[in-house]
Amino acid sequence: MILAAGLGSRLKELTVTTPKALIEINGVPLLKIIINKLKNNGFNHIVINVHHHAEQIKAYLKDNSYFETNIEISDEKEQLLDTGGAILKALPLFADSDAVLVHNVDIVSDVDLTKFYQSFLQSKMDARLMCRNRESNRKFLISSSNRLIGWKNFQTGEIKMTDSTDEDYEAFSFSGIHIFRPQLFSGIALKKCSIIDIYLQLARSKRIDCKIIDDGYWFDLGKKEDFEKISLLLKQH
């Protein structure tokens, strides 16, 4: 699933008339970059949620013959549901899936998604969050066994623990890529919410761990200067 419904408000003038998903890097829209990455990693069924300038994204996909891939749209035109609500709304489209990989449209990296997906399938986990050791005010708290046990905002001091354990932990930043088994969310009512809050709630009783991947490149394209940096890097590859 590609999360592409956001307003892109951090990019200001760039997303007034264009959805973030269609902003280009070296002439190639972000959405095309992520779709191609998923296809090259063996994924053949993709769900894309839309809200901001939804019709532009739908038209782009149609004009490109849906990239010769099984692409479905989860339309949030009436209400933007945030990252958690987006996944809850799209769940029926993944009824036949053993696991679902979720990828933010504004994350560009050279991470091996095939390896990440296959290792998860071979595990007994209900969900796995890809994290990095990078600068961020908000971080997941990860136990020595890689289990998700909390979240902390280091700027405000706010902390949310999923367990009362005294186990040692380290703090890592979310990468915007994660994977889950669809049955994990059964019984949760559709609502506007953050996927972070859902994972923190479920981690009290479900098996949710984190995979730390620090090698290669990774960009969260939230600011105009981030596009300039990734543009230069990709030109060199």
C-alpha positions as CSV (number, residue, x, y, z in Angstrom):
1,M,0.0,0.0,0.0
2,I,1.2,3.5,-0.9
3,L,0.1,6.2,1.4
4,A,-0.5,9.2,-1.0
5,A,-3.4,11.1,0.4
6,G,-1.6,13.7,2.5
7,L,-1.9,17.4,2.0
8,G,1.8,17.9,1.7
9,S,1.5,21.1,3.8
10,R,5.2,21.2,4.7
11,L,6.0,21.8,1.1
12,K,3.7,24.8,0.9
13,E,3.6,26.3,-2.6
14,L,4.6,23.0,-4.3
15,T,1.4,21.2,-3.3
16,V,-1.1,24.0,-3.7
17,T,-2.1,22.8,-7.2
18,T,-0.3,19.4,-7.3
19,P,-0.5,16.4,-4.9
20,K,2.8,15.5,-3.3
21,A,2.7,12.1,-5.0
22,L,3.1,13.9,-8.4
23,I,6.0,16.2,-7.5
24,E,8.9,15.2,-9.6
25,I,12.5,14.2,-8.9
26,N,14.6,14.7,-12.0
27,G,11.5,14.6,-14.1
28,V,9.9,11.5,-12.5
29,P,6.9,11.8,-10.1
30,L,7.3,10.4,-6.6
31,L,4.4,8.0,-7.2
32,K,6.1,6.5,-10.2
33,I,9.4,6.1,-8.3
34,I,7.6,4.2,-5.5
35,I,5.5,2.1,-7.9
36,N,8.6,1.0,-9.8
37,K,10.4,0.2,-6.6
38,L,7.6,-2.0,-5.5
39,K,7.4,-3.7,-8.9
40,N,11.1,-4.3,-9.0
41,N,10.9,-5.8,-5.5
42,G,8.3,-8.3,-6.7
43,F,5.1,-6.7,-5.5
44,N,2.2,-7.2,-8.0
45,H,-0.8,-5.8,-6.1
46,I,-0.7,-2.1,-5.0
47,V,-3.4,-0.1,-3.2
48,I,-3.0,3.7,-3.3
49,N,-5.1,6.0,-1.0
50,V,-6.0,9.4,-2.3
51,H,-7.5,12.6,-1.0
52,H,-5.6,15.9,-1.9
53,H,-6.1,16.5,-5.6
54,A,-7.3,12.9,-5.9
55,E,-8.5,13.2,-9.4
56,Q,-5.0,14.2,-10.6
57,I,-3.6,11.0,-9.2
58,K,-6.4,8.9,-10.7
59,A,-5.8,10.5,-14.1
60,Y,-2.1,10.0,-13.9
61,L,-2.5,6.3,-13.2
62,K,-5.0,5.9,-16.0
63,D,-2.8,7.8,-18.5
64,N,0.0,5.4,-17.6
65,S,-2.1,2.3,-17.9
66,Y,-1.7,1.7,-14.2
67,F,1.9,0.8,-14.9
68,E,0.8,-2.6,-16.1
69,T,0.2,-3.6,-12.5
70,N,-2.9,-4.5,-10.4
71,I,-3.4,-1.1,-8.8
72,E,-6.5,-0.2,-6.8
73,I,-7.6,3.1,-5.3
74,S,-8.8,3.6,-1.8
75,D,-10.6,6.9,-2.1
76,E,-10.6,9.3,0.9
77,K,-12.0,12.3,-1.0
78,E,-14.8,12.8,1.6
79,Q,-12.5,12.6,4.6
80,L,-8.8,12.3,5.1
81,L,-8.4,9.4,7.5
82,D,-4.7,9.8,8.6
83,T,-2.3,6.9,8.3
84,G,-4.2,4.5,10.6
85,G,-7.6,5.2,9.2
86,A,-6.2,4.8,5.7
87,I,-5.1,1.3,6.4
88,L,-8.3,0.4,8.2
89,K,-10.4,1.6,5.2
90,A,-8.2,-0.3,2.7
91,L,-8.2,-3.6,4.6
92,P,-11.0,-5.3,2.5
93,L,-8.8,-4.8,-0.5
94,F,-6.1,-7.0,1.1
95,A,-8.5,-9.9,2.0
96,D,-6.3,-12.4,0.1
97,S,-2.9,-11.1,1.3
98,D,-0.7,-12.9,3.7
99,A,1.0,-9.7,4.6
100,V,0.8,-6.0,3.6
101,L,3.8,-3.7,3.1
102,V,3.0,0.0,3.6
103,H,5.2,2.6,2.1
104,N,4.8,6.4,2.4
105,V,4.9,8.1,-1.0
106,D,7.4,10.7,0.2
107,I,10.0,8.2,1.3
108,V,12.8,7.4,-1.2
109,S,15.4,4.9,-0.3
110,D,17.5,2.0,-1.6
111,V,16.1,-0.4,1.0
112,D,15.7,-4.0,-0.1
113,L,12.0,-4.4,0.3
114,T,12.0,-8.0,-0.9
115,K,14.3,-9.0,1.9
116,F,12.3,-7.1,4.4
117,Y,9.0,-8.7,3.3
118,Q,10.3,-12.3,3.1
119,S,12.0,-12.1,6.5
120,F,8.7,-10.9,8.0
121,L,6.8,-13.8,6.4
122,Q,9.2,-16.3,7.9
123,S,8.8,-14.7,11.4
124,K,6.0,-15.1,13.9
125,M,5.4,-11.4,14.2
126,D,2.1,-9.7,13.6
127,A,3.7,-6.5,12.4
128,R,7.2,-5.1,11.8
129,L,8.3,-1.4,11.7
130,M,11.4,-0.4,9.8
131,C,13.4,2.1,11.8
132,R,16.6,4.1,11.4
133,N,19.1,5.7,13.8
134,R,18.6,9.3,12.7
135,E,17.8,12.7,14.1
136,S,14.1,13.1,15.0
137,N,12.1,14.5,17.9
138,R,9.7,11.6,18.0
139,K,11.0,8.0,18.3
140,F,9.9,4.5,19.0
141,L,11.3,2.8,22.1
142,I,12.7,-0.6,21.2
143,S,13.6,-3.3,23.6
144,S,16.9,-5.3,23.4
145,S,14.8,-8.1,21.7
146,N,13.6,-5.5,19.1
147,R,10.1,-5.4,20.4
148,L,8.1,-2.2,20.3
149,I,7.6,-1.1,23.9
150,G,6.9,2.6,23.6
151,W,7.2,6.0,21.9
152,K,8.6,9.3,23.1
153,N,8.6,12.9,21.9
154,F,12.0,14.1,23.0
155,Q,11.0,17.7,22.4
156,T,8.0,17.8,24.8
157,G,9.0,14.9,27.0
158,E,5.7,13.0,26.3
159,I,6.1,9.3,26.5
160,K,3.8,6.4,25.8
161,M,4.7,2.9,27.1
162,T,3.1,-0.3,25.8
163,D,4.4,-2.4,28.7
164,S,5.4,-1.9,32.3
165,T,8.5,-3.9,31.8
166,D,11.8,-2.5,33.1
167,E,13.6,-4.0,30.1
168,D,16.4,-1.9,28.6
169,Y,15.5,-0.1,25.4
170,E,16.9,2.2,22.8
171,A,15.2,5.0,20.7
172,F,15.0,4.8,17.0
173,S,13.1,6.8,14.3
174,F,10.4,5.4,12.2
175,S,11.3,5.1,8.5
176,G,7.8,5.4,7.0
177,I,7.9,1.7,5.9
178,H,6.2,-1.1,7.8
179,I,4.5,-4.5,7.3
180,F,1.6,-6.3,8.9
181,R,-0.7,-9.3,8.7
182,P,-4.2,-8.1,7.8
183,Q,-5.9,-10.0,10.7
184,L,-4.0,-7.8,13.1
185,F,-6.5,-5.0,12.7
186,S,-9.7,-7.2,12.7
187,G,-12.2,-5.7,15.2
188,I,-10.9,-2.2,15.1
189,A,-13.5,0.3,13.9
190,L,-12.8,2.5,11.0
191,K,-11.9,6.0,12.3
192,K,-9.5,8.8,11.6
193,C,-6.3,7.9,13.5
194,S,-2.5,7.5,13.3
195,I,-1.1,4.1,12.6
196,I,1.5,4.9,15.3
197,D,-1.2,5.0,18.0
198,I,-2.8,1.8,16.7
199,Y,0.6,0.0,16.9
200,L,1.2,1.3,20.4
201,Q,-2.2,0.1,21.5
202,L,-1.8,-3.4,19.8
203,A,1.8,-3.9,21.0
204,R,0.4,-4.6,24.5
205,S,-1.0,-7.9,23.4
206,K,0.4,-8.5,19.9
207,R,3.8,-9.4,18.5
208,I,5.2,-6.2,17.0
209,D,8.9,-5.7,16.5
210,C,11.2,-3.3,14.7
211,K,13.9,-3.8,12.1
212,I,16.8,-1.3,12.2
213,I,18.2,-0.6,8.7
214,D,20.9,2.1,8.7
215,D,22.8,1.3,5.5
216,G,22.2,2.9,2.1
217,Y,20.3,6.1,1.6
218,W,16.9,7.2,2.9
219,F,15.0,10.5,2.4
220,D,11.8,11.8,4.0
221,L,10.8,14.4,1.4
222,G,9.0,16.9,3.7
223,K,10.9,20.0,2.6
224,K,11.9,21.6,-0.7
225,E,15.6,21.2,0.2
226,D,15.1,17.5,0.7
227,F,14.1,17.2,-3.0
228,E,17.3,19.0,-4.0
229,K,19.4,16.6,-2.0
230,I,17.8,13.4,-3.4
231,S,17.9,14.9,-6.9
232,L,21.7,15.3,-6.7
233,L,22.2,11.9,-5.2
234,L,20.1,10.0,-7.8
235,K,21.9,11.8,-10.6
236,Q,25.1,10.3,-9.2
237,H,23.7,6.7,-9.2
